[in-house]
Amino acid sequence: MTQEFILETRGLTKQFRGFTAVDDVNLQVREGHIHALIGPNGAGKTTVFNLLTKFLPPTHGEILYRDKSITKMKANEIARLGLVRSFQISAVFAHMTALENVRVALQRPIGTSFHFWKSERTLDHLNDRAMDLLDQVGLAEYADVLTVEMPYGRKRALEVATTLAMEPTLMLLDEPTQGMGAEDVDRIVELIRQVAKGRTVLMVEHNLSVVSRLCDRITVLARGAVLAEGDYKTVSANPLVKEAYMGTEVEEEEASA
Ligand SMILES: Nc1ncnc2c1ncn2[C@@H]1O[C@H](COP(=O)(O)OP(=O)(O)OP(=O)(O)O)[C@@H](O)[C@H]1O
């Protein structure tokens, strides 16, 4: 039994016309952890995420969620199980307010079932729940602000709120601090720490300072394969990781430490 792992991959492989983008990856994500997937550009991180969230079918291998194979399931089916990927900003409606966006997310159908907010609860309940989610991500004061008018970092927080609306057990975050200034990064780090309470988070993240502050476990990918795994101290001291990151973030991190 491997109950302690909420998500596992076994021999996960993706080939694009003979090019192996993901090569025999065995990933084990422990329940309750914040787990990062890192690696240099082109390492296969996004492809792994796309395989996990059913945007792509694997060429070989298996994906298990709580010990059950989800390899052949569709995106909406795994969302119903609680495995939810944070939506990109493009999926947030620019000309709706923050509150309206969260309400839409709460009413989003997942497969054949609807969130219970949709049918049985009154609009007031829906508003209360949406406000509660905005509050959780520190956006209460932005409730009536049009999304298009919100600063970038706040839009990313809104994206987290719309993901929370799907009631994830395992939340997949795709580069949550990408393109952010230091102040927004700090805010998002704190936000992820908050929302990770009582759930598992798997994130692709380039910012190694964020990874070192947040993550319990890190898997390093290089050329599609797992290069190293462990806590930040262990993987950042690994010579293979240093070599893969030559001239990039790990060295810069150390220089600024
Ligand atoms: N649809 C596709 N068709 C062909 N090759 C692809 C496709 N998607 C990804 N690749 C290739 O697979 C490799 C891994 O790409 P991927 O985007 O998963 O890496 P990544 O680690 O997310 O990189 P980055 O950090 O730059 O986002 C790259 O060489 C990429 O060119």
The ligand as a Gaussian input file, in Angstrom:
#p B3LYP/6-31G(d) Opt

LIG

0 1
 N        3.429000      19.519000     -28.303000
 C        4.739000      19.326000     -28.394000
 N        5.292000      18.854000     -29.535000
 C        6.608000      18.639000     -29.643000
 N        7.501000      18.881000     -28.666000
 C        7.034000      19.352000     -27.514000
 C        5.637000      19.610000     -27.298000
 N        5.472000      20.090000     -26.019000
 C        6.706000      20.128000     -25.488000
 N        7.639000      19.693000     -26.360000
 C        9.067000      19.586000     -26.102000
 O        9.254000      18.822000     -24.925000
 C       10.325000      19.355000     -24.156000
 C        9.834000      19.677000     -22.749000
 O        9.004000      20.822000     -22.831000
 P        8.241000      21.409000     -21.558000
 O        7.500000      22.614000     -22.023000
 O        7.474000      20.338000     -20.887000
 O        9.466000      21.848000     -20.633000
 P        9.457000      22.790000     -19.349000
 O       10.353000      22.128000     -18.365000
 O        8.089000      23.098000     -18.942000
 O       10.183000      24.089000     -19.925000
 P       10.004000      25.648000     -19.529000
 O       10.643000      25.780000     -18.198000
 O       10.773000      26.324000     -20.610000
 O        8.543000      25.949000     -19.542000
 C       10.862000      20.558000     -24.904000
 O       11.991000      20.146000     -25.641000
 C        9.722000      20.933000     -25.817000
 O       10.192000      21.525000     -26.989000

